Amino acid sequence: MVQLYNLHPFGSQRVVPCKQEPAHFCCGQDVLFVASTAASCRVEVFAVNEQGRCEALCSFATLGPVMRMAHSSAGDYLVTIEEKSKATFLRAYMNWRCMSAGSSRVCVRMVGHKIEESYNETLKEQMSVVEMPLSDPPLCISCCPVNGDLLVGCKNKLVMFCLKYRIINQNLTVLDFERSLILHIDNLIPAEVAFCARYIAVTTELDVLILKLELVQQKVDRTEQCAGAVGAPEKAVDGGVKDGSPSTHPLQLELDEFIICQKPVELLGEESKLCEIPITLESTELPTEDTKHFQVQYLLFRHFAPDQSPFGFCEETKLHSVQLLPVYQTAYEETENKRKLLSLFCFFSLPHIGYLYSIGKLVELISTYRYSEKSEQAVLTPQFLHVITSQNLQCFTVRCSAAAARGEDPYIDTTLKACPPVTLDVCTLRMQLFIGPRAICHFKNHIILLTKADTEDITERRKPARRKLSRKADSIKSRTNSESEPGWNLYIINTVSTIQLYREMVDYSRTYENVKTESCIHLLSEAHLLVRAAIMDPHFLKSDEKEDLLRAFRESCALLGDCYSRFDTKDYHLALPYYRMSGLSMAEVLKRLVSEGDEIQTYERGFIFYLTHSLNEDSNEELSKELGNKILQIFYLADPVQLPHILCSPSMRNICPLTAVKYLQKVEKMMPSVVLTLTKAFLALKMRDLTMYEHEMDSYKETTLACGFIGQPQLLKQRKEGIVMPTEFAVHLKEMQPGLLVAATVALHENSKIELEEADTFFKMLCNSSENTVPQLLVDFWEALLVVSSQEEILQELLLRITSQYVWRISRKQLPETKPLKTTEDLINSCSHFGLIVPWVTSIMSVGCSSDKDYHGDISRLQSLLCSQSINITSALPILELLTEADDVGLTIRVLSNTRLGKYEEAIDQLLRKCPDAAVLYAQHELKGDNQALWWNKLLPELCRRTRLTGNGCPDLISSLKETLSIVAMELELRDFLSLLPEDGTAAFFLPHLLHCSQRKLL
């Protein structure tokens, strides 16, 4: 793998026209702040344009020499740590831009000081300096790039100031701070802090601690102190609290002449609580009814120890350049101003090695950077890591965009999309020679670099070679040179545009195409990540390069697709997602990879993988006859097993069937299969060769053929613009072998190759039915599916659909347009969801009108369904309402429904009213167990009452009464039976039953 590409990320450089030697500097939104050395207590402000031109904007005095400074883009304020008379001050400069308009008015006030109304008009035109007093001297500062809050590091504590926008009136809003939280951290002297979106990174000389402040809303008692503590556990790493005694830091233990040093430690996530650094939170906000509470979550602790580095023992081993880098969600037009923080990254560095961590749902180390020599400072950007050493400005690649892309898009690393891995080796793009680099910062597409050559170097450079000066003269000369030609410079180095560097990477990658495959892929991956990072930049939508970047992104995907297609790599499968992201059609990809007239060209796994997936998916792209023939040739040589599947692709519609059959015949001799036979039959239909078709279809049994369609569903159905369309094969089977078509579709459904709704559309289109019409072939499919399906949800859906169709046809006197494939008897024998029709239903139907006999199939199917226990009768009732009680069919359906609902008395009333002779049959079949008492409590009294009213005019009632009396006489005691008989009845009528009951008792 190539480690140094020696590309050209740095373009032109310009000198910042500082009047005094810079001590510290930082960048604003479009400006550069430069604080001079102790000789002049001033801050110079320079306006910087996109081309890197630098013009003096204004300057303002500070209280004393600036020790630290930082700018916040939110609020556009500058915060400094200044020193005067051995005292340290923390100050924030607000509204400093008014100084560039010639105003010299300055207002100095304390933090939280109430702004009087008398200052309303003047505040607009004057710079405001906010003094922030602290109980301990400030050591380091950091501004949150998201909301402008300020974090200050002091000995054993971190103090957080919230940025406030105080509205004075409708025309004036003044920025102010509120001291909101103090984090007390024992035994910790922060060297640097970084603050972003409530994430805090703090470093000492050898320790790194990353925390997250979690906001909790809870109501509290005003009398309680608003504080929370996060204590150390009983046992910590390399020592801890035991038996209540305080632990001693291992670095403080001295035993005679030995010093015990703590070993290097890395603790991630929950384990970082074991770092033995207790934190106490002290809220300094005024408590309200809903006071905001913060809790601390430990994310990372890492301790380093001075050790033997690759460059020898380093006594000055200490951390520097801690940073938190936010990456935002890719912007879209409608949400441009509502960007969401997507990922956060933390970087920190030792003199010879740097570490980049991803801070999110998981905390993990994603890159390690090893420098060629001792580093002075480093600055991280979404695209690069810039590091300065004693002689070089080095540019490394970073993996932030790769990590952020995976957090943003769940389809990364699938067949749809891809992204180079986070673990991709880092490399050095450039090592640019500079004399004495001392400090660096980053601003948009510029690097700000301070260089300072040693005085001895300048002296030697200026010394005349032809004479030797005395020591005194030498010293005078040295002082004169250093004063007249100082050895420092502040540069603005313009980094080249993303597109320009991308082009250079692509051109450079071609030198490795035929030599180092992995290096070529690596460099193209770097180019892809470079463009991806630019697209995720918050200013992308307003960029002049927007269209060029999107075009470059697609091109980089195409180039990576080419690599994974042409080269034999373990990640060959990535050809598919990269080509998809490129937007190239199959025809365009084929033209890129297939040589004209090259019959001996070999094709790698990546290309075959791409073609196989692209052709097997539903696509509207139709390839030409020539390209189709070329694909047949490619697969015949590379993967002949796929040929039947490839020929069924909608993209291969224009292929010559005769040519395809010849290829299949060659493959069949080597590896015959059902799918291959069905494909030949499919092609025979295209050629209208029915003899060949029948020969192929007779090669296997019908059940085997039905299962064969599972291997290639596109023989029956294909998608066009998202709609399932039946093929010529399906149309032919519908006419000639509808049973095979239904069986094949059932097999497809049971193997998740077609959904229920898709099958509806398929059969309706096949039968040319309207949207609201259900063809008989679809009902046949539903009935066949009931036999094999085991999913309860689908079963109930099918039962309701079938019931609805039966009821619709019975109520409309509508016959099915084709003969059903199965009779009611077939369904009862093969499917448990169709039950045996009970005798009383048969009795009622036997005396029904003859007009119903034409619809006997649907009627008997519906009755059979209701005679089983499968259908959910409650769900089916609204459907069954269409059948009234006016005829025998309606009567049977209504009685069956009431019986399934347990309403036996209502069922008996309906039968007695409409068909009394069936009442006893119903009672014999249904009134059993707990319902048997209805014989004498319901049926016998009701029959007696009705017979009394009709007299001898209804022989059916008398017959039913006699049958009921004989049943009741068998079940009841004589005394109970007598009590049920009516007092006004004819004794001769009841006497035989009484005798039978008494004789049963004697026996």
Salt bridges, closest charged atoms under 4 A:
GLU21 OE2 - LYS452 NZ 2.70
ASP30 OD1 - ARG97 NH2 2.98
GLU50 OE2 - LYS444 NZ 3.69
ASP76 OD1 - HIS71 NE2 2.75
ASP76 OD2 - ARG97 NE 2.62
GLU82 OE1 - ARG91 NH1 3.84
GLU131 OE2 - ARG91 NE 3.01
ASP136 OD2 - LYS157 NZ 3.10
ASP176 OD1 - ARG109 NH1 3.25
ASP176 OD2 - ARG166 NE 3.09
GLU178 OE1 - LYS164 NZ 3.57
ASP207 OD1 - HIS303 ND1 2.40
GLU266 OE2 - ARG302 NH1 3.55
GLU270 OE1 - LYS273 NZ 3.28
GLU282 OE1 - HIS184 NE2 2.72
GLU289 OE2 - LYS219 NZ 3.93
GLU316 OE1 - LYS374 NZ 3.17
GLU333 OE2 - LYS546 NZ 2.87
GLU336 OE2 - LYS542 NZ 3.99
ASP409 OD2 - LYS417 NZ 2.76
ASP413 OD2 - ARG406 NE 2.85
ASP454 OD1 - ARG438 NH2 3.08
GLU460 OE2 - LYS463 NZ 3.10
GLU485 OE1 - ARG462 NH2 2.85
GLU504 OE2 - HIS8 ND1 2.52
ASP507 OD1 - ARG510 NH1 2.81
GLU526 OE2 - ARG399 NH2 2.62
GLU526 OE2 - HIS522 NE2 3.54
ASP548 OD1 - ARG551 NH1 2.80
GLU555 OE1 - ARG503 NH1 2.61
ASP562 OD2 - ARG592 NH2 2.47
ASP568 OD1 - ARG605 NH2 3.21
ASP571 OD2 - LYS570 NZ 3.38
GLU617 OE1 - ARG580 NH2 2.19
ASP618 OD2 - ARG719 NE 3.09
GLU622 OE2 - ARG653 NH1 3.12
GLU668 OE1 - LYS680 NZ 2.62
GLU696 OE2 - LYS680 NZ 3.27
GLU735 OE2 - LYS734 NZ 3.15
GLU750 OE2 - HIS749 ND1 3.10
GLU757 OE2 - ARG801 NH2 2.61
GLU758 OE2 - ARG719 NH2 2.01
ASP760 OD2 - ARG801 NH1 2.45
GLU783 OE2 - ARG861 NE 3.08
GLU797 OE2 - ARG801 NE 2.81
ASP852 OD1 - LYS813 NZ 3.43
ASP858 OD2 - ARG809 NE 2.97
GLU885 OE2 - ARG894 NH1 3.41
GLU885 OE1 - ARG913 NH2 3.59
ASP909 OD1 - LYS938 NZ 2.89
GLU926 OE2 - HIS925 ND1 3.03
GLU942 OE2 - ARG945 NH2 2.48
GLU942 OE2 - ARG946 NE 3.06
GLU973 OE1 - LYS1001 NZ 3.37
ASP984 OD2 - ARG948 NE 2.94
